[in-house]
Amino acid sequence: MDRTALYGVLDRFLAALAARDAHAVDWAPDAQFSENNVMLDPGDGVWNTIAGIGEYQLRFADTRKAQVGYFGTIIEAIEESGFTLRLAVNAAGQISECEMCIVRQSDSGIKFENPRYWTKPILESDAEAPVDRAEMVRLSNGYFDTLQLNDGTIHTRFHPDCNRVENGVQTTRNPDFAKIVPVSALGCEEQFRMGNYRYDDELRARRFPLVDEERGLVLAFGFIDHSGKLERYQLTDGRWVNSPVRRPHSFYISELFKIDHGMICQIEANFITVPYRMPSPWPDERPEEDRP
């Protein structure tokens, strides 16, 4: 299925969602639908509460695996929330998989104040010097290896200007957010070289279901587990800091990586707090060539 056809499926789905009409979607007979990592029947959950689709709309597609992805926002009665959507389409053009991550700040265990959602040209444009599919997944998985038990070792390659946006807030090179999280004043690689995220015990149940080879985008899902047992730790510059995480919990994450010139150039992520070591309802079905 080509990009135009996949975007057509996405547009029809979003129109049905905005209308609260799950019956308008052409679901496969065995379709699976999850909202915030819980399997639901189509028509349940956000289908009953959505008031509209927000203005921020980032589309991307995997033509080889007939999947289409979307970063945007949805509007409900209480708030506007960051929204990640993944759809898989079968040979008949029906939606066989629908995965949503909705960042409702009112439910969140960690709140990102004053989120905003804006178009980033680097995510909208084609890759200038694309690398092959397996290398894109390897670099993305290397980011997770770098984050897990972060000790300053880099397992991927970052562009010097790489930035990251999480839940509508830029968490790199952001002096304003650095007043809350000091490391946010630094760039991507600088943060990791400090070993700042030592408290991230495990990056578990990693999945890379969608690779947009033309645009250089990899959509990944997984969980960051925090045992909460780490009290203090030493950064690579010698300073000792207190861990900000002192209770068992996990983040369910949806993360988009822009890969160009063999480097991670931009990151967009939505994540929510879930019970510690919550399992994934989605099996790891990566084909062999996509395995890191």
C-alpha positions as a printed Julia matrix, in Angstrom:
292×3 Matrix{Float64}:
   0.0     0.0    0.0
   1.47    3.38  -0.94
   1.75    6.49   1.22
  -1.27    8.22  -0.3
  -3.51    5.23   0.4
  -2.23    4.9    3.96
  -2.8     8.59   4.64
  -6.32    8.14   3.27
  -6.96    5.37   5.81
  -5.6     7.64   8.55
  -7.74   10.6    7.52
 -10.9     8.5    7.45
 -10.05    7.06  10.84
  -9.48   10.51  12.38
 -12.75   11.76  10.92
 -14.59    8.8   12.46
 -12.84    9.36  15.8
 -13.77   13.05  15.85
 -17.37   12.05  15.13
 -17.3     9.4   17.89
 -18.37    6.85  15.31
 -16.28    3.68  15.53
 -18.78    1.97  13.22
 -17.59    4.26  10.39
 -14.17    2.58  10.52
 -13.49   -0.39   8.27
 -12.19   -2.75  10.95
 -10.73   -6.16  10.14
 -12.74   -9.01  11.7
  -9.92   -9.72  14.18
  -8.95   -6.06  14.76
  -7.09   -5.16  17.95
  -7.46   -1.75  19.61
  -5.48   -0.51  22.62
  -5.73    2.8   24.47
  -2.87    3.54  26.86
  -1.67   -0.05  26.76
  -5.03   -1.68  27.55
  -6.96   -3.67  24.94
 -10.49   -2.32  24.46
 -13.38   -2.93  22.11
 -13.52   -0.44  19.23
 -15.89    2.3   20.34
 -14.83    2.23  23.99
 -12.53    4.68  25.78
 -11.73    7.89  23.93
 -14.43    7.17  21.35
 -16.97    8.26  24.0
 -15.22   11.41  25.21
 -13.41   13.06  22.3
 -14.57   16.58  21.42
 -12.18   17.22  18.55
  -8.8    16.73  16.9
  -6.12   19.33  17.67
  -4.26   21.42  15.1
  -0.88   19.68  15.44
  -0.83   16.79  12.95
   2.33   14.87  12.06
   1.78   11.96   9.64
   4.21    9.26   8.56
   3.92    5.83   6.97
   5.61    2.47   6.51
   4.68    1.38   2.99
   6.5    -1.95   3.29
   4.5    -3.06   6.35
   1.29   -1.12   5.59
   1.33    0.91   8.78
   0.62    4.59   9.32
   1.51    6.75  12.31
   0.4    10.06  13.74
   1.47   12.52  16.43
  -1.05   15.19  17.36
  -3.49   16.12  20.08
  -7.06   15.26  21.0
  -9.49   17.5   22.83
 -11.74   16.17  25.59
 -13.91   17.94  28.16
 -11.12   18.56  30.67
  -8.05   19.17  28.52
  -6.14   18.87  25.26
  -3.81   15.88  25.34
  -0.79   14.69  23.41
  -1.78   11.81  21.15
   0.17    9.07  19.37
  -1.63    6.77  16.95
  -0.46    3.7   15.05
  -2.64    1.87  12.53
  -1.87   -1.37  10.71
  -3.77   -2.07   7.5
  -4.4    -5.52   6.03
  -4.42   -6.53   2.36
  -8.13   -5.71   2.09
  -7.51   -2.13   3.27
  -9.06   -2.78   6.69
  -7.57   -1.64  10.0
  -6.21   -4.69  11.8
  -4.33   -2.89  14.6
  -4.96    0.42  16.35
  -2.65    1.58  19.13
  -3.12    4.88  20.98
  -1.08    6.69  23.6
  -3.0     9.63  25.12
  -1.16   11.89  27.58
  -3.95   13.12  29.84
  -2.1    15.39  32.25
  -4.94   15.18  34.77
  -4.16   11.45  35.14
  -0.4    11.74  34.94
   2.08   10.82  37.66
   4.46   13.41  36.22
   3.11   16.65  34.74
   4.87   18.67  32.06
   3.69   22.22  32.6
   2.59   24.44  29.69
   2.85   21.9   26.87
   2.62   23.17  23.31
   2.51   21.32  20.04
   4.13   22.73  16.92
   5.19   21.6   13.46
   8.87   20.73  13.15
  10.17   20.86   9.57
  12.85   18.25  10.31
  10.12   15.67  10.99
   8.07   16.64   7.93
  10.89   16.43   5.37
  12.5    13.46   3.64
  15.87   12.25   4.86
  18.76   13.9    3.0
  21.09   10.92   3.37
  18.92    7.94   4.34
  20.31    4.74   5.79
  18.78    1.29   5.41
  15.89    0.07   7.5
  17.91   -2.22   9.76
  20.37    0.58  10.58
  17.49    2.94  11.43
  16.15    0.41  13.94
  19.64   -0.25  15.3
  20.24    3.45  15.98
  16.83    3.79  17.63
  17.4     0.72  19.77
  20.83    2.13  20.65
  19.07    5.18  22.09
  17.18    2.86  24.44
  20.42    1.05  25.32
  21.95    4.44  26.14
  18.98    5.4   28.33
  18.79    2.13  30.24
  20.96    2.33  33.39
  22.53    5.43  31.8
  26.2     5.56  32.86
  27.57    7.94  30.22
  28.17    5.3   27.54
  26.66    6.17  24.14
  25.28    3.22  22.14
  23.97    5.23  19.19
  24.94    8.32  17.18
  23.48   11.78  17.81
  23.53   14.74  15.48
  25.16   17.69  17.33
  21.9    19.67  17.01
  19.57   16.84  18.09
  16.63   17.94  20.23
  13.92   16.02  22.05
  10.3    16.98  22.72
   8.38   14.99  25.35
   4.68   15.4   26.1
   4.67   18.76  24.33
   7.74   20.18  26.12
  11.25   20.47  24.68
  13.5    18.75  27.21
  16.82   19.63  25.56
  18.42   23.08  25.21
  15.49   24.57  27.12
  16.66   27.02  29.82
  13.1    27.56  31.03
  12.47   23.87  31.67
  15.97   23.59  33.16
  14.67   25.55  36.15
  12.66   22.4   36.92
  14.95   19.73  35.44
  18.49   21.2   35.27
  19.78   18.7   32.69
  17.24   20.1   30.19
  19.63   22.95  29.42
  21.89   20.45  27.62
  21.64   18.72  24.24
  20.71   15.06  23.78
  24.17   13.52  23.83
  25.42   15.83  26.59
  22.62   14.7   28.89
  23.45   11.05  28.37
  27.2    11.53  28.7
  26.53   12.92  32.19
  24.86    9.65  33.2
  21.88   11.65  34.37
  19.27    8.91  33.82
  20.9     6.21  35.97
  17.54    5.6   37.67
  16.03    4.15  34.46
  16.45    0.5   35.4
  15.17   -1.17  32.26
  13.88   -0.23  28.83
  11.61   -3.21  28.35
   9.29   -4.69  25.71
  10.85   -2.62  22.95
   8.98   -2.58  19.65
   9.79   -0.86  16.36
   6.63   -1.59  14.35
   6.79    1.33  11.89
   9.75    2.53   9.83
   9.22    5.36   7.34
  12.3     4.79   5.19
  11.76    7.81   2.94
  11.28   10.3    5.75
  13.87    8.66   8.02
  11.42    8.06  10.89
  11.19    5.15  13.31
   8.18    4.79  15.62
   9.02    2.8   18.74
   7.11    1.66  21.81
   8.2     0.22  25.14
   8.34    0.68  28.89
  10.83    2.43  31.15
  10.84    0.63  34.5
  11.86    2.41  37.7
  12.39    0.27  40.8
  12.88    3.39  42.94
  15.68    1.73  44.92
  18.45    4.1   43.79
  18.83    6.89  46.34
  21.94    8.78  45.18
  24.27    8.4   42.24
  27.38   10.03  40.81
  27.39   11.85  37.49
  30.33   11.47  35.13
  31.56   14.94  36.15
  31.96   13.72  39.74
  28.89   15.33  41.27
  26.55   13.34  43.46
  22.81   13.85  42.94
  19.61   12.52  44.48
  17.43   10.32  42.34
  14.11   11.97  41.43
  12.41    8.56  41.32
  11.87    6.84  44.67
   8.88    4.6   44.05
   8.24    1.65  41.75
   6.48    2.72  38.57
   6.84    2.49  34.81
   6.39    4.75  31.79
   4.61    3.44  28.7
   6.33    5.3   25.88
   5.74    6.06  22.22
   8.86    7.56  20.68
   9.6     8.83  17.18
  13.2     9.05  15.97
  14.36   11.08  12.97
  17.36    9.33  11.43
  19.48   11.11   8.82
  23.16   10.91   7.83
  23.42    7.88  10.13
  22.5     9.91  13.23
  19.5    10.65  15.43
  18.55   14.23  14.54
  15.25   14.78  16.41
  13.07   12.92  18.91
   9.36   13.27  19.6
   7.87   11.3   22.51
   4.64   10.82  24.39
   4.58    8.78  27.58
   2.32    8.06  30.53
   2.79    6.6   33.99
   1.54    3.02  34.39
   1.8     0.39  37.15
   5.28   -0.94  37.76
   6.27   -3.57  35.18
   2.89   -3.47  33.46
   2.96   -6.0   30.61
   2.38   -5.11  26.97
  -0.68   -6.5   25.19
   1.21   -6.27  21.89
   3.52   -9.16  20.95
   6.97   -8.49  19.52
   6.46   -9.42  15.89
   9.45   -7.7   14.33
  10.71   -9.44  11.21
  14.23  -10.77  11.45
  15.76   -7.91   9.43
  14.32   -5.37  11.88
  15.75   -7.0   14.99
  18.58   -4.99  16.56
